[in-house]
Amino acid sequence: MTTSPTLSLEENLTAAAQWCAKRGEKLTDQRREVLSLLLSAPGSMKAYDLLAAIQKQKPTAAPPTVYRALDFLVAAGLAHKLESKNAFVACCDFEHPHHGVMLICNQCHTVKELSDEVLEARLAEDAATYGFSVAAQDIEVKGLCASCRNSENESNP
């Protein structure tokens, strides 16, 4: 099972907990809370935005709590770190280890993840010709989403 926009938040969290259990790990309450916020966000979230959201319910929550949860979620494949934004987004296909292609809207900051096995294989093959072994990568593609592009076209007839 993977996270999906067609599933409810609770179903996505259950799938993530099952994924963790299969790996011999646990989706603790803190990890679940951070993942829940990422799954609910239309775009990426910075660690301190996550902390601020958590502190609304738990005022004593501290940065290490969020950073430890994020480290776990990324290592478990449940989230991706967007290096260019120093932000995080939930992974849409955590059961299939992959290198995500992130489409990031410059205007509204939504993030859509593509999983492209052909592209991944080609990049690994090209890297290998230079003796390079790819350990991890996420590709960040920036532009305008369809909604923002349509809004821009409407305002510039």
N, C-alpha and C positions, 0 to 999 in steps of 0.2 A: 504494500500500500504506500502511496505517496501523498503529500499534501496536495490539495486541489481546491480551486475556488468554488467548485460545485459541492464540496463537502462543508458541513458546518464547522465552526471553530472547534467544537468539542470532538467531532469526528477526526479532524486533523490532529488534535492533541493526542487522541487515543492512538492514532496511527504512529505518531512520533514516540509515544511511550512503548508501544509494541516493538518498534524498531530498536529502541534502546535496550529493551529486555532481551531481544534476539542477539544483541551485541554483548550481553552480560553487564549492561550498565543501567543506570536508573535515571529517569526524568524526574528529578526532585521537584519539590514545589517551587523553588526559586528558578530553576531552569524552565519549568513549565510556564511560569509567569512571564519570563522574558520571551520565550517562544510565542506565547499567546499575544503579547504586544507586537511582535514582529509579524505574525500572521494577520493581525488586525490592521496593520498599517498599509496604506495605499502605496507607499514608497519605502525607502530605507529609513532607518533610525540610528542616530548617534547614541553612544553609550550613555551620555549624560541626559539625553532625552528619555531614554529608558529608565534611568535612575529617577528622574523627576516624576515620571508616571508611577513608578513603584512607590515612591515616597508619599504619594497622595493617600495610599492605604497603610503604608508602613514608614512613618516619618524617620525612623532610625536606620533605614537601609543605607548602606555605604557603598561607594564605588567598587571596592573589591568584590562585593557580592555580584554586581552586574558583570564585571569583567570576567570573573570565574565562570559564570553562566554562559557568557558569550564564547569564551574559549572552548568550553565543552560543546556547545551547539555547533560551532564551526568544525571542531575535530570529529564530531559524530556525523557531519554532513547534513545537519538540520538547518544550517544557516550559512550564508556566504558573507565575507567581508568585502565591501567595496573600498578598495584602497584609495581611489581618487577622492572619495568623499569621507573617508574614515568613518564609515557607517556600515550597518548590517541589514540584511534582508533574509527572510525565511527562504529555504530551498524548496523548490516545487517537486523535486524528484530525488529524495534522499536515499532511496533504496538502490539506486543505480549510480555508483560512484562516477563522477563526471567532472568536467571542467565547464562551468557555466558560462554562457554568453549573456551578459546583462545589458539589456536595452534601457538606458537611463534617459528620461525626458529632462531636458535642460530647463523647461519652463515649470512644469507641475511636480517634477521630481519623482514621478511614478517609476517603478522598476518592473520590467518583465524579464523573466528568465527563459532562455532558449537552451535546449539540450540537443546538441548536434554531434552524433557519433562520427559522422564522416569528417566534419571539421576537426574534431579532436584527433582522429587517427591521422589526418593529413599533417596537423601541427606536430604531432609526436614523430611522424616519419621525417618531416623536414628538419626537426631538431636533431634527430638521430644522425642525419647526414653530416652534421657538425660535431658528432660525438657527444651531444647534449642529451641528457635524460631528464625529461619533464617530470617534476615531482608534484607540482600543483600550479594551477593557474585559473584565473577567472578573467575573461575578456570583457572589458567595459566599453560599450558602444554608446556614444552620446548623440542626441538629436532631439527631435520632437515627436511625441506620440501622436496618434491619429486625432485624438480629441483636441490637442493644442494646435496641431497643424490645421485642422478644420476651423478652429476659432480664429487663427491668424488669417486664413483665407477669407473668412467672412468679414473681418475688419479691414481687409485690403482688397476691395473688389477689383 
